[in-house]
Amino acid sequence: MGPLSARLLMQRGRPKSDRLGKIRCLDLAGLSLLSEHLDPKLLCRLTRLRELDLSNNQLETLPPNLGLSHLRVLRCANNQLSDVTALCQFPELEELSLEGNPFLTVSDNLKASFLLPKLRKINGKDASVTCSQVESLNRELSSRVTAHWKKFLATLGPEEEAKKFQADFVRSAVRDVCYGPESLREFTQWRVRMISEQLVASGGAQVCEADDPEKPPEVAPASKPRARAVGLKRPEDVPLNPSSTKRVCVTPSAPVEDSPVGPDGSQPALQMEPLHFLQCHSRNNSPQDLKTQLWACAFEPAWEEGHAGATSQTVATCGGEAVCVIDCQTGIVLHKYKAPGEEFFSVAWTTLTVVTQAGHKKRWSVLAAAGLRGLVRLLHVRAGFCCGVIRAHKKAIATLCFSPTHETHLFTASYDKRIILWDIGVPNHDYEFQASQLLTLDSSSIPLRLCPVASCPDTYLLAGCEGGCCCWDVRLNQPPKRRGCEVEFIFSEASGRRVDGLAFVNEDVVASKGSSLGTICLWSWSQTWAGRGSQSSVAVVVLARLQWSPTKLAYFSLSTCIDKGLVLCGDEEGSVWIYDISHIMKQPLPLLAAPQAPTQILKWPQPRACGQTVTKTMVNMVVANAAFTYLTALTDSNIVAIWRRC
């Protein structure tokens, strides 16, 4: 397609007219337009244009000064846009579509909301929540820039040149003023620069803060039975669509009760405080929904690879028909994906290196989500769309996990009693995945938790199953491609009992739960494997037992914080049990037979909603980021609880 002509505009414009000045709607979609084809001298003659469709072209930028100041609706989906700052030329814009632009991120959505004061819809969704997020970030960033200004002035000498110190201040503010998740850093740095320049231009006057954000709706407490949905059949496919990031905040009514009962009787070093209580998985965004069960969460891998102390504060959660990505510091729901008719049970992250059409390499965080319908959805979180769907199983997927050594290798475990290893590949130039099946592992019972063996993840895979704990050989250079369980691990308490919690604490020590009531078992992989010989079943070498809730209910999944030597698990009362087991791993054998008490118990804070108190709930899963600065707990009552280390 060459440059636009007046004749083409009149052909594709509405209403039909021989004058460009009378056209109100213009469809330029699917013409393979490049940015240079948008001629401002021609387009500025569309003085009454209200709606413009530029979807499905090859636009990399929007030229400035197009002269369309009265535009109300702009569609730019499925292009190659990488910047949105040119949108400021459309001050009357009310509806905007940017979906399918792989180089745009959530930061660009926030920029668009900031630049377009009359925006009502973005990507087909209500823009009010995004605008509220922008207001909240603006308020906090303005406060921090102002504080930085005062601190900066205190360091200046009397003979500093005004122009030089003003430029130095802007640079230092952009460098040092930080707030929010790494995924929003582009937006926050952009706003910090603008706020700093405004502050300098005003001679240090207080930066105006954003208006108060919209008050969150209240919720009503409700009781509910515990039930884990099981996929008995796969319904017809329903496409995955991004949803509004509406959330409900619930405030705690009382201080949190810490219960330090460590083995030495001392006060634990960990001090946690509740930070956010969110209802971001509500069906139909209803604040009355306290019934949706939340099942799994995982922190995004840190982006600063190889950087000492790098950690993430972005967590993915799943439950009901939604997957949410949340910033733990601010409580902002960065993304929400809905799949009507789905019930999500598991999420897992990986980071891929993708080569763009221009030959540039980019790192993508990809989130895999799966559940009732046996489908794996691969979500490009920063760009905000689903890149691919794997029809993995004919029954529900209970859990999934990526290989720690091969970023494209994904294990899926299903109620069909099979575990499949997939290579999801790297997205092509159209940002589509082409997955291939590498291995099929048969199980005698439903696999519930997957755990590659820490010391040899390319060789063996552990799984906690309804019938016990099993191990498979997953070496790809060995035949056959379909294999049965190689070893079953026996716990002395009872053989064949459900194992619904499984994780490595370090390269050797495994934490497992479910084989006996009221305890979590710590056992040695190396010592157990050394005693196997040629047997198909072997008793685990127990290192210690941890005291836990005596409940008979199942599916409370444990997790570990390897860098800190911690084991975490929720219970049926809403409490979070924390075990610091570093001292246990250092103790010589034999260990005490009595179960070790938890280092700390975080009691359910009993948040208030609709004037009433949510007195108890079930915590299905607890995870912490690598630095243990944030802890996220998922409940049976549609509440995501986020704790912060003091």
N, C-alpha and C positions, 0 to 999 in steps of 0.2 A: 504494500500500500504506500503510495506517495503522499505528498502534502495534501492537506484538506483543501477543498474548493468550495466556493459559495454554492455551486450547483449541487454538490453532494450534501451539504448541510440542509438545503431546501428539500432534497429528496427524502432525507431521514428525519426531518423535523416535523413537529406537530404544534399547532394545526398547520395544514398545508398552506404555503404562502410563497409568493415570489419576492418577499422582502424578509431579510434575516431579522429585522427588528421586531417582527410579529411572532416569531417562533418562541414557544414557551417550553417545549420538551424536545430533547435531542438525543437520539440513540446512535452512538458511535461504537457500540460493542462489537467485538469479534472482527475488527478490521486490520489486525496486526499493526496497529499504530505504534510508532516510536515517539519519544518525547519531543523530538524536533519537528514532528508533523503537526503539533499543536501550535498554530500560528496566532500569537496574541493580536496581531493587526486584523486578522479575519474574525476571530472569536469575539473580540470586543464589540463587534457590530450586532451581537445577539443581546441587545439591551434589555429584553424582557424574558430572557431565559430563566426558568425556575428549576428545571430538572435536566441533569446531564448524566448519561450512562457511558462510561469509558471502560467497562468490564471486558475481560478476556482480550486484552491487548498486550503490548510489550513495553509499557511505560516504565521507565526507571525513575523519573522525577516528574513533577508537575511544574511547568514553567511559571515563573512569577508574572504578575500583572496581566492576567488573562482578561481582565475587564468584566468579569461576571459577578459583580458585587451583589446582585439580587438573587443569586442561586440559593435554592432551598434544599435540593436533594442532589447528592453526588454519589455515583456508584463507580468504584475503582477496583472491584474485586478481580482476582486472578491476573495480576500484572507482576512487575518486578520492582515495585516501589521500595525504596530503602529510607525515605525521609518524608515527614509529613508537615514540616514547618511552612511549606508554601500554602497550606490550608488557611492561613491567617488572612488571605485575600478574599475569603468568603465569609464575611461577618454575619450574614443572615442564614447560614447553613443550619438546617434542622435535622437532616438525616444523612448518614454517611456509611458507606460500605467499603471496607478494606480487606475483607476476607480473601485468603488465597494468595497473599503477598508474602512469600516465605522469608523475606529479609526484615519485615516489620515485626516488632515485639510488643509486649504489653506496655512498655515504656512509650511506644508510639501512640497507643490508644489513649494513654493519659495525656500526652502532648496534645492530641487532637481535642480532647475534652477541655483542656486549658485554653487552647487557641480559639475555640468556637463557643462563645458564651450562650448561644441559643440552641445548642445541640440537644435533641430529644432522643434520637436513636442512633446507635452505632453498631454496625454489623447485625442489624435486625433486632437488637435488644434495647431495652430501656437504658438510657445513658445516665440516669440519675445516680445509680450506685457508683459508677466510674467518676462522676463529678464529685460525689461525696468523698471518695478516696483522694481525689486531687485536692480538695479543700483541706482535708486532714493533713496531707503531706505538706501542703503549702504553709499551713499554720505552724507545724513543727519545724520545717526548714527555715521559715522566717525567724522564729525564736532562736534557733541555733546560729544563724548567720549574724543576728544582732548581738548575741553573746560573744561570738567570735570577733566582731567589730570592736567591742569594748576591750576585749583582751588584746587585740592587735594594736589599738591606739596606745595602750599602756606601755608597749615595748618601743614606741617611736621616740627618736631623739628630737630636740627642738628645731634642728636645722634640716629635717627631712623635706625633700621637695614634694609638693602636693601630688603632682602627676605620677611621680614614681611610686609613692607609697600607696596611691589609689590602685594602680595596676598591680602592685605587690599584694595588696589586700584581696583583690579579686582572685588572683592565682592561688593564694593560700587558702581562701575559702573553698574553692573548687576542690583543692587537694585534701583539706582537713575536715570539712563539714560533711559528715556521713549520717545517713538515716535510711532505714528500710532495707529490703532484701537486695542481693546482688543483681537480681533480674530487673530491678527498677533503677539501678545505678545510673544508667544513661539519662533517665528522666530527672532524677534528683540532682545530678551534676548540672544538667541544663538549667534547672530552676535555681540552683544555688548561684550560678553565674548571673542569671537575670536579677535575682534578688540583691546580690552583691553590687552589681552595677547600679541598680536603683538606689541602694543605700548610699553609695558614693556620690551619685548625682544629687541626692537630696541633702548632702552635707552631714549625713549621720542621723537624719530623722528616723523615727521608728517606722519600720516597714509595716504596712497595714496587713493585718491578719485576715484570713478567709472567714467567711461567715460561719456560724456554728453549723456543724453537720446535722443532717436529719436525724432525729431521735429514732433509735431502733425500736421496732415493735416488740411488745411483750409476748411471752409464751405462757401456756398453761401447763402445769405438771400433769402427768398421767402415768399410770402403772401399766405394765405390759408383761406378758409371759415370755420366757426365753424360748426361741426356736431358731434353728439353723435351716434355712431353705436348702433343698436338695434338687438339682436339676434332673427331672425324670425324662424330659424331652426337650428338643430345641425348637422354639417357635420360629416363625418367619422372621427374616432379617428386618431390623429397624435401623435406619441410619443414625449415626452419632452426630449430634448437633451441639455447638457451644450454647451454654445457658447463662442467664443473668447471674452475677456474683453476689446476689442478695444474701445477707447474713443477719443473724440476730445475736446480739451480745447479751449475756446474762451475768449479772454482777453477784459476787459471793456475799452472803449475809453474815458470815462469821469468820474469824481467823482460822487458818488451817492448823489442824492438830498434827504435829510431828510426833512419832512414837519411837524414839531412839531406844533400841534394846539390843545393842551390839554385844558381842561375846565378852568384851572387856568392860561393859557397863558404862562406857564413856559417851559423851555427846558426839554425834557424827559431825564430820566437817561439812557435809552437804546441807545447805539451807535453801529450800525451795519455796517459792511463793506463786499462787495462782495468778495468771496474767490475763487470759482470755477464755471465755466460754462462748462457743459459736454454734449456731444451728444453721449450717450451710448446706445440709443435705435434705432439707424439707421438701416433701412432695408438693408440687405446685407453689413452692415458696411460701407455704403456709406457716405462720408463726405458732400455730396450734399443734404442729406435728412434733410430738414427743414419742413417736412409735418406731420411726425408721431406725433399724439396727445398723451400726457402723462396725466394720469388720477388720479393716487393715489400713496401715499407714506406713510411710517410709520417707526418710529425709533424702532430699536431692543430693547427689554427689557434689562435693565442693568444686567450684570452677577453677580455683587457683591451684592447679596441679603442681605438686612438688613444693608448694609454698608451706613453710613451717607454720603449724597452727591453723591452717586453712580449715574452715568448717562451714556448714550450711545452716541456714535458719529457715529454709523453705521445705515444707512437708506436704506430701500428697496423702489424701485420705479418701476412703471409698466406703460406700454403703448406700443401700437403696439403688436408685437409678442414676446416681451422680458420682463423679470423681471431682474432688476439689484440690486445688493447690493453694496453700496458705503461707503467708509470711508470719512467722511466729513473733517477731518483734512488734509489729504493728497490728496484727490480727486481721490484716487485709486479705480477702479471698482474691488471689491474683487471677485464677481461672476456675471455671466450673463447667464440666462437660456432662451432658445428660444423654442417656440412651433409653428412651421410653420402652418399658417392658423388660429391662435388664435389672439384675440384682448383682451389684459388684461385690466380690469377695476378696480380691487381692490386687495389689499394685506393686510394681518394681521399676526401678530406674536403671538406665544405662546412659553412657555418654559416647556419642559417635563422632567421627571425623567425616565431614561431608564436603565434597568438592562441588562448587557452584558452576553455573554455565560459563562464568568468566574465568574459571580455573582457580579461584581462591578457595582455600581450605577454611572451614568453619567447624567449631565444636558445637554439637547439638546435645542438649539433654532430652532424652526420649523416655516417656513414661508408658509402660505397658500396664493395661488394666483388663481384668477378666472376671467372669462370674457365671451366673446361672445359665446363660445361653451357649456356653462353650466357645465363645469368640474372644480373641485377644485383640484389643484395640491399641494401636501404637500412636501416641499423641506427641506431637511436636509442641511442647509446652510454651516456649517463648513466642512462637509465631501464632499459637492459639488455634491449631486445627489438627484433625485426625489424618495421619499420613497413610494408614493402612489397617486392614482387618485380616486376621488369620483365623480361618475356620478350623480351629485346633481339635475340638472334640465334639462328639454328639451328645455328651452330657455336661453338666456343670463343671467348671474349673474351680477347684477348691483353693489352689494356691499356685503361684509362679515365682520364679527367681532367675536372675541373670547370672551367668558364669562370672566369677571374679577375675578370670584371666582372659576371657574372650568376650569382648564387648558386644558382639552380635549373637552370642549363643544364649538361648532362652529355654529354660525348663518349664513345662506346664504339667500340672497334676490334676487329674479329673476324677469325678465320681464314676467314670467307666473303668476305674481301677488300672489306669494306664498313666505313665509319665512319658512325655515326649520331649526330646531335645530338638529345638529348632535353630536354624541359622536365619535370622531375620534379614541379614544382608545390610547394605548401606543404601539409602534412598538414591534413586536415579535423578536425572536432571529435571524430571517432572515431580520430584519429591514423593515418589512412590516406592514402597517396599516390595520385594519379591522374596518371600520366605521359602525355605526348603527344609524338609524333615530329615534329621540326621540319625536319630535313634528312637526306638520305642522300648520302654521298660514296663514289664507286666508286674502287677502287684496282686497279692491274694486278698487285699482289703483296700478300702479307699485311702489314698495318701492325703494327709492333711497339712503337713509342713515339709518343706524341702530345704536341704542344707548341704551344699558341696563341702567335702572334707577339707578343712582349712589348710592342712599340710600338703595335700595332693588333690586339688579341686578338679584337675583334668582326668583323674583316675577313678575316684569313688564319689558317689552321691548317697547321702543319708536321707531317709524320709521317715517322719513320724506318721504312722497310719492308724486306722481304726483298730487294727489287729496287733499293733506293736511297732517296733523300730526295725527298719530294714536297710540294706545297703546294696547298691548296684555298681558293677564295673561299667564306667562310662567312657573308656578309652575308644577313640574313634578309629584307631588303626587296628582294632581287633574285631574279627567277626564273632557272631552275626550282628545284624542291625536291629534285631528284636531279641530281647534278653529277659530272663527272669531274675528274681531276687537272688543275690549271691550269698548273703549272710543275713540271718535274723538275730538281733541282739536280745538277750533274755535278761530281764530284771528279776531279782530274787523274790520280790514281793508277790508278783503274779505274772505268769506268762500269758501272752496274747491279749494284754490289756491295751486300751487306746493310749497313744502318745500324741497329744495335741499341742505340745510345746517342744521346740527343738532349736538349739543355737549353739555355736561354738563361742566359748569365752576367750580362748586364745588358740594357738595352733594345735593344742592337744586336748584341752578340757572341754567336754560337752555338757551343756545343761539341758535336761529333758524333764517333761512334766506329763502326768497322766497315768503312769504305770502304777502309782499308789496314791491313795487319798492323802491330802494334807501335806505333801512334801514335793520338793523339786530335787531331782537327783543330779549330782555332778559326777561324771565318770571320765576315765582316761581312754581316748581313742587309741593311742599307741600301745598301751599295756593290754587293752582288750584285743586289739588286732594281733599282737604278738602271740597271744594264747589261743588263737583261732585254729591253727593247723589247717586241716582240710575239712573241718566241720562246717555244716551248713547253718548251725546255730551256736552261739557262744554267749556265755554270761558276761555282762559288762563288769569292769573293774571299778567299783564305786570308790570315789575319793571322799565324798561328803554328801550329806542330805541337808536340805534347807527347809525350814518350817514354813508352811504356807497354809492358806485357808483350807478347812476340812470339807468344803462344799463338794457335793456329788455332781454338780453341774459341769459341763464340758465346754471346750472351745475358748478358754481363756489363754491366749497365746503369750508366751514369754519372749523376751528379747534380751540382748546383751549390748553393753557399751564396752567394746574390746579395749579401747585406749585407757579406760578408767577401771577395768576389772569389775564391772557391775553387771548384775542380773536384775531385770525388771519384770514385774507381772502384776496385772490387775486382779480384782476379785469380784464377788457377787454383791458386795456392799459399797462399791465405788471407790475402794481404797487402792493405792498403788504401793506395792511391796518392793523395797529396794534393798539389795544385798551387795555389800562390798566384800568380795570373796578373795581379794588379793592375799589376805593373811591365811586363808584356807589353802590356797595353792602353794604357799610356802611351807606349810606345816609338814613335818615328816610323818610317814605312816607308822603305826596305825592311827587313824583319826578317831575322834569321839563318835560313839554310836548314836548319840542323841542328835536329832536334827538341829542345825544351827539357826538361831533366831534371826530375823531380818535386821539389818542395820538401822532401817528407818521405815516407817509406814506413813504415807501421806493420806490422811483421811479425806473423804469426800467433803468439799467445802460447803455443800448445801446451798447452792445459788438460789436466789429468789426470782420468781417469774409470775407475772399477773398477781402480785401481792401475796403469793404463796411460796412455800419452800419446797424445792426438789430434794427430798430427804435422803434418797438412796437411788442407786442405779448400778448397772453391771458394767465394769470396765473390761471390754473384750480384748483390747490390745494396748500396749504401752511401748513407745519407742523414744529414744533420746538421740540428739545429734552427737557426733564424734567427740566434741569438746564438752559435752554434757552441760551446755548453757541453756538448752531448752528441752522440755519433755512434753510429749503429746500423748494424751490418753483418749481412746474412743469408747463410747458407751452404747448401751442398748437403747438409750432414750434420745437419740439424735443430737447428742451434745459432744462437741470436740472440746476437750479441756486442755489448755496449754499452760504449762508451768515454766517459770524462769528461775534459774539458779541465782541466788542473791550474791 
